[in-house]
Amino acid sequence: MATNPPKGDGHRYGAVRNRSQVLNPITKIWTKRGPDGKFMDGKADGTPFKGVSKEK
């Protein structure tokens, strides 16, 4: 079985599945969408979520 060393370093390889993020142009907040298309969470500091694919 293949591994991505080093183990236990706390980061992910690839994007989180079934989630995406979109930037609200008015408030400049990145917002996450869940698998059902509903908005889940907004990020207060203005940077995008790590490991979540961006919508176009």
Wavefront OBJ file of the C-alpha trace (Angstrom):
o trace
v 0.000 0.000 0.000
v 1.302 3.442 -0.931
v 1.714 6.162 1.676
v 2.358 9.878 1.518
v 5.220 10.384 3.985
v 5.685 11.723 6.545
v 2.733 10.223 8.375
v 0.916 12.297 10.972
v 2.049 15.702 9.735
v -1.557 16.984 9.667
v -2.099 17.895 6.026
v -4.168 16.509 3.188
v -3.221 15.512 -0.347
v -5.942 16.661 -2.750
v -9.207 18.513 -2.281
v -12.089 17.723 0.075
v -14.720 15.824 -1.897
v -18.312 17.043 -2.392
v -17.503 20.581 -1.229
v -16.693 23.813 -2.997
v -16.188 27.446 -2.094
v -17.235 30.705 -3.655
v -16.203 34.306 -2.965
v -18.981 36.758 -2.137
v -17.920 39.871 -4.092
v -19.816 42.283 -1.848
v -18.613 41.106 1.574
v -15.282 39.567 0.374
v -15.973 36.420 2.440
v -15.265 32.905 1.164
v -18.290 30.666 1.726
v -18.296 26.854 1.689
v -21.017 24.802 -0.045
v -21.901 21.305 1.104
v -22.821 18.265 -0.981
v -26.493 19.318 -1.110
v -25.644 22.793 -2.487
v -26.496 24.689 0.700
v -24.061 27.184 2.190
v -22.277 25.782 5.226
v -19.755 28.237 6.588
v -18.093 31.582 5.907
v -14.468 32.480 6.588
v -14.027 35.712 8.531
v -10.412 36.581 7.679
v -10.931 36.880 3.901
v -8.633 34.024 2.846
v -9.953 30.936 1.044
v -10.451 27.602 2.803
v -7.534 25.184 2.471
v -8.204 22.013 0.516
v -11.643 23.017 -0.814
v -12.048 23.476 -4.567
v -13.150 26.870 -5.875
v -16.246 27.370 -8.039
v -15.881 29.212 -11.298
l 1 2 3 4 5 6 7 8 9 10 11 12 13 14 15 16 17 18 19 20 21 22 23 24 25 26 27 28 29 30 31 32 33 34 35 36 37 38 39 40 41 42 43 44 45 46 47 48 49 50 51 52 53 54 55 56
